Amino acid sequence: MRVRVATYNIHKGLTQIRRQPRIHDVRLALHSIDADIVFLQEVQDRNERLARHPNYHEGTQLDYLAASGYGHRAYGMNAVYPHGHHGNAILSRWTIHRFTNHDVSDHALEKRGLLHAVAHTDGHGAPTRDVHLICVHFGLINRSRLRQASFLVDFVQQEIPAHAPLIIAGDFNDWQRRVDLVLRGRLGLHEVATDQNGDERGVLDRLLPWRGGNDAKVNVARTFPSFAPWLTLDRIYVRGFRVLSMRVPKGLTWARRSDHAPLIAELELAP
């Protein structure tokens, strides 16, 4: 069974400088990606300051995005303020039958969460299976990220069956790839870009994340900043799946939609 997944930090659906709504551009992006499961970060599900803006959407941000063809969703509210709130979200064409959000904030200035959902595969005649989905957005400080990664490892080991299919995706802010070493080492996960590039390229890219080069396979996983991607902040880790391909769409159109470019992967669920 094949499934297309994507992770996308949508920057609250706002432009960076003038803070103007551009959530309609994000919904067009989701139409273009056409993934079965989308992991979203910085979803601002309520903003009373912008509610009367002529370019603002009707209803909640998550409802507006789910109208791109997603019948199931999960939302984890992380940061709350007088005029609204934002957090992580998962949009799915597979049935989500339960989800929980866990506060992994390391300090008061950065509210971060870990959103865990369990989805049923669309069997198409085959028996359905439970697939565990985890959407994360880690902190900007290295020691915070490492503590959050440790929480994630403990959560997976204690709460998710060892042989259950698993997808962990999000904005790890892990430009030095230290969290990557924790997740791959302690959980034995596969990261989609490394799987596609090969181990040698993956190690080189991990040790020298700033390096250039003409090899498209190495550069393709860079997602930030979207106007000229050179940092690999956004990742997709899998267990129980084979990585068929992955890509990062680039260009001016994508740069206008968010400060991050989406990471998209084609996966095949192992028997």
N, C-alpha and C positions, 0 to 999 in steps of 0.2 A: 504494500500500500504506500503510495506516494503522498507527500504533503508539502506544501510551500509555506514557509514561516518567514516572518520579518520582525525586526526590532527597529524602533523609530522613536527618537526623542523629539517631540514636536514643539518644544519651547513654549508651552502654554497656548499655542496657536496665535502667537503675537510676533510682530516684527521686533527686532532687537533694540533699535534706537528710538523710534517714535511710539512703540508699543501699540501699533494698530492691529486690529484683528486680521488674521490670514488663515483662519481655520478652514475656510472654503478651499484654499489651496491644499491644505493637508488632506481633505476628503478626496480631492482629485488625485492626490498622490496615492491614497489607498486604492482607489479605482484602478490606477495604473499598475500598482504592485500586484494586486489580485491574489493576495496570500490567503491561505486557509486559516491561519492563526497569526495575529499581529500582537506583539508586545510593545506597549506604548509607555513612554515616560513623560513626565511633566504635562499630564492631562489636567487642565484647569476646568473642572466640571461646573464651577460656578464663579462668576465675576459680575457683581452687581454694578460696578463702575462702568462696565462696557455694555451692559444689557441693552441700552438704548442707542448704541452706535449703529448707524445705517448699514454697516457691513457685518454686524454681529449676527449670529445664528439664532434661530428660535429653539427653545428647550435647552437641555443640558448639552455640554460639549460632547459627552460620551454618546448620547442619543443621536446627535447629529452625525458623528463619525460612524456609528453602527449602521446608519442608513446606507452605507456603502455595500451592504449585503451580508451583514453579520447578525445572526439571530441570537447569539449568546455573547454575554460580556461579563467581566468581573472588574471591579474598581476598588482600589485601596487608597483611602484618603490619608495623606501623610502630613501636609502642611495646611493649617487652618488660620485664616486671618479675617478681619472684620468684613471685608467685601467678598470673600469667597474661599476656595480651597483648591488644592491640586494634589495629584499623586500618580500612581502607576495604574495601568489598565491592561486588560487582555480582551481582544475581540476574537471570536472564534466561530467558524462554521460548524464545528463539532459541538455537541451538547456539553455544556459545563454544568455539572450537577452539584458541585460545592466549591467554595473558595474561602480563604481566610487571609487577612492582612496582618503582618507582624512589623512592629516598630523596631527598626534597627538603627535609630538615630544615635550618633555618638556624642553629640553635644547640642545645645539648644538652638544654635544658629543654623544648623543643617538638619532638617527633618527628612529622614529617609525611611523607606519601607521595603518589605519583601512580600510580594503578593503571590500566594500559592493557590492554584486551581487544579481541579481534577476534571479532565474531559473524557468523554466517550468517543472513540473513533467511529467514523461513519463506515460501517462494515462492508457496504455494497455486496451483501450476500454472505460475507465472512463474519465470524463472531466478532462482536465489538470488544474493545480492550480499553482499560483505563490508561490514560497518558497524563503524567504529572507535568504541570507547567508552572514555572517560577519566573516572575518579572521583577527585576531589581533596578535600583538606581543608587549607586554607591557614592560616598562622599568625595570631597575634593582633597582631603588631607590623607596622606599615605597611611598613617597609623590607623585612621578611621576605617579606611578601606580594608585593611588587613583584619581588623576586628570584625567588620561586617562579613568578610569572607569566612572567618572562623565560625560565626553564627550560622551562615548558610551551610557550611559543611556539617556542622552538628545537626542542623535541622534535617538535612537530607538523610543523614545516617540514622537518625532516630525516628523520623516520621514517614519516610518513603520506603516501601519494600525494595530490597536490594536489586531485584531483577525487573522492576517496573520501568517502562520507557519514561524518559525524563528529558525535558527541554528547559534550559535555564538561559534567559536572554535579557538584555538590557544595556543600560549605559553604566559601565563599570568605572569610568574615569581612570582607567588603569594604564596610563600611557607608558609606564615603566614595566608593565606586565608582571608585577609581583603577585597580584591576585591570581593571574593566570597560572602561575606555578603552583599555587595552593590548590586551586580547583582541579587542575589536571593531575596533580600529584596525589592529593588525598582522596579524591572521588573517582579518579580514573576516567574523567570526562574527555570527550573529543570536542575540540573547538573547530568550527566549520572552516575557517580560513586556513588554519594549520593543516587540516585534513586535505584540503585541496592543493595547498602549496607543497606538501611533503614535509617531513620532519626537519630536514636540513635547512630549508628555507624558513620554516617556522621558528627554529632556534635562532637563526641569524636575525630575523625580524624582531624576536623578543629581546635579544641582547642590544640591538641597535634600532630602536623603534623610530628614530628620526631620519634614518638613512634614505637616500633617494634610490635611483636606479631605473632602468627601462623595462624591467620585468613586470608585466601587467598583473601576473598572478600574485606577486608580492604586494603590489600597490593597491590592489582592488579592495582590500579589507579596510582601508583607511576611510574614516567617516566624518572626521572633524578637523577644521571647520568646513562646512559644506561647499563654500565657494572655492576652496583649494584644499581638499582633504589631505592631511599628512599625519594625523594621530589615529590610532586604532582604539578608540574609546568604547565602541559598541561591539558586543560579542554575542555569539550564539553557541552554547555548549550543549552537547547531546549525549545521551546514553540510550542504547537500544535502537539507534537509527544509523543508517549508512548515509554519508554525505554524498550527494550526486553532483551538486554544483553550488556555487554561491557568487553573489555579485553585489556591487554598490553602484547604483545609478548616479551619474554625475552630470554637471552642466548647469547653466544659468537658471533653468526652470526649477531644478531641485534646490539650488541655493536660495531661491526666493521663498521656498516653502518652510524651511527651518534652518537653524544653525548647524544641525546634524544632517547627514545623509542617511537614508535607511540601509540596513544590511539585510539581504534577502538570501535565503538558502532553500534549495530543493533537497528534501530528505526522503528516505525510504524506510518505513518501519520494518524492523527485522522480524522474521517469523517467530 
